Structure formats: structure tokens, C-alpha cells
């Protein structure tokens, strides 16, 4: 069951306070709970912290782990830095796209999975690498990456 974004914002204000220095914590919590940050949450965060909606949106749009559109229950982020690209990131990404039938930044019809590319995740020594729901995986092959993602449990989405 999806929670109301405004309730989440209110809880965050109670927990973190309403100072503009709390914006990142508030946005992180909203993003974690909903898998994205809807426009109504941006407006509520702006009002609660005394900044403009544009300022809040600039934070949301700057950080690649935040999203303004719904994503799947499981998020696969494939590193797209030069180290990963030289080590076969393109083949890994192509295999995931083919296996799950969605392009980068798309979500499966059943909202089970979103595939994204992202900048450095700090695993250049284990390239190519990816994060699956925040868990890092390195030294990937196309087969290994698909096996990891196939292993995600399908529960009621």
C-alpha cells in the first residue's frame, strides 16, 4: 500500500525539523518510501522548510538516486563511468535490457523492476559494477548480472 506523500513529509518534519538543512534527509526518506518524489511532496517540503519549490526541485533533479517519476520495487543501477565502460558495462546493460524487456530508466509493466545507469558507485577496481537495491556487485559479466537480477524475489507489488 502506497503511503500519502504529505503524511511522509509531516513525519519527516517532526523527525528532522523544518530547517532548510533538513531537505536532503526529508527527500531521502520520501524517495526511499515511495521510490520517487512526487510534485506534491516537493511543494510540501518547500513550504515546510521555507524555500521555493524550484530550490527543492533543483536538489531532486541534481542527485541521480532521486527520481520524480515512479520506479519499480527493485532498482538496478549500472555504473556508466569510463572504467566500467572499458570493462564491459555496455554488454552488461544490453543483457539486462534484453532479458527484462525495458530500456534504461524504464520500469516493467508490473512495477517489479527499474533499470538505470548512474555515475561512479566507487567500484572502479571491480568494473563493470552495479547496485541492486543499494547492494553493490562487481566484476560482472552479462550472465552474472542477469542471474543476480533474476534472483530477486517476486512478491506482491
C-alpha positions in Angstrom: 0.0 0.0 0.0 1.4 3.3 -1.1 1.6 6.0 1.6 0.4 9.5 1.2 3.4 11.8 0.4 2.1 14.6 2.6 2.0 12.3 5.6 5.6 11.2 4.9 6.6 14.9 4.7 4.8 15.7 8.0 6.6 12.7 9.7 9.9 13.9 8.4 9.4 17.4 9.6 8.7 16.0 13.1 11.8 13.8 12.9 14.3 16.1 11.2 12.9 19.6 11.7 11.8 22.2 9.2 15.1 23.9 8.6 16.4 24.0 5.0 19.4 21.9 6.2 16.9 19.0 6.6 15.9 19.0 3.0 18.2 16.1 1.9 17.1 13.9 4.8 13.4 14.6 4.1 13.8 13.9 0.4 15.8 10.8 1.0 13.1 9.4 3.3 10.4 10.2 0.7 12.4 8.6 -2.1 13.0 5.5 0.0 9.4 5.1 0.9 7.8 5.8 -2.5 10.7 5.1 -4.8 10.3 8.6 -6.2 9.5 12.2 -5.1 6.1 13.4 -6.4 5.4 17.1 -7.2 3.1 17.4 -4.2 5.9 16.3 -1.9 8.3 18.9 -3.5 5.8 21.6 -2.8 5.2 20.4 0.8 8.9 20.2 1.5 9.4 23.7 0.1 6.6 25.1 2.3 7.8 23.3 5.4 11.4 24.4 5.0 10.8 28.0 3.8 12.4 27.6 0.4 11.0 27.8 -3.1 9.7 24.7 -4.9 12.3 25.4 -7.6 15.1 25.1 -5.0 13.8 21.8 -3.7 13.3 20.5 -7.3 16.9 21.5 -8.1 18.1 19.2 -5.3 15.8 16.4 -6.5 17.0 16.8 -10.1 20.7 17.0 -9.2 21.0 13.7 -7.4 20.7 10.6 -9.7 19.4 8.4 -6.9 16.3 10.7 -6.6 13.5 10.4 -9.2 10.4 12.5 -10.0 8.6 9.6 -11.6 7.5 6.2 -10.1 10.1 3.4 -10.3 9.9 -0.3 -9.7 10.1 -2.1 -6.4 13.6 -3.2 -7.4 16.1 -0.7 -8.8 19.2 -1.8 -10.7 21.8 0.9 -11.3 24.5 0.0 -13.7 27.6 2.1 -13.4 28.4 4.1 -16.6 31.8 5.6 -15.8 34.7 5.1 -18.2 36.2 2.3 -16.0 33.1 0.3 -16.2 32.5 1.1 -19.9 36.0 -0.1 -20.7 35.5 -3.3 -18.7 32.2 -4.3 -20.5 29.4 -2.2 -18.9 27.7 -1.9 -22.3 27.4 -5.7 -22.6 26.1 -5.9 -19.1 23.5 -3.2 -19.7 22.5 -4.7 -23.1 22.0 -8.1 -21.5 19.8 -6.7 -18.7 17.7 -4.7 -21.2 17.2 -7.7 -23.4 16.5 -10.1 -20.5 13.9 -7.8 -18.8 12.5 -6.0 -21.9 12.9 -2.5 -20.7 15.3 0.3 -21.7 17.4 2.3 -19.1 15.1 4.5 -17.0 12.1 2.4 -17.7 10.1 0.2 -15.4 8.5 -3.2 -16.1 4.7 -3.1 -16.6 4.2 -4.9 -13.2 6.4 -2.3 -11.4 8.8 -5.0 -10.3 12.0 -3.6 -11.8 13.6 -0.4 -13.0 17.0 -0.3 -14.7 19.0 2.8 -14.6 22.5 3.9 -15.4 24.4 6.1 -12.9 27.8 7.7 -12.5 30.5 6.2 -10.3 29.5 3.9 -7.5 33.0 3.6 -6.2 33.8 0.1 -7.6 36.2 1.0 -10.4 38.5 -1.8 -9.2 35.7 -4.3 -9.7 34.4 -2.9 -13.0 31.9 -3.4 -14.5 29.7 -2.9 -11.5 26.1 -2.3 -10.5 23.9 -1.6 -7.4 20.8 -3.7 -6.9 18.6 -2.1 -4.3 21.7 -0.4 -2.9 23.7 -3.6 -2.7 26.9 -3.5 -4.8 28.0 -6.1 -7.3 31.3 -6.1 -9.2 33.3 -8.0 -11.7 30.1 -8.5 -13.7 29.6 -10.5 -16.8 26.3 -10.2 -18.7 25.3 -13.6 -17.5 26.2 -12.9 -13.8 24.3 -9.6 -13.9 21.1 -11.2 -15.3 21.4 -14.0 -12.8 21.6 -11.6 -9.8 18.5 -9.7 -11.0 16.6 -12.9 -11.8 17.2 -13.9 -8.2 15.2 -11.0 -6.8 12.1 -12.3 -5.1 8.8 -11.6 -6.8 6.3 -10.6 -4.2 3.0 -8.7 -4.4 4.0 -5.3 -5.9 
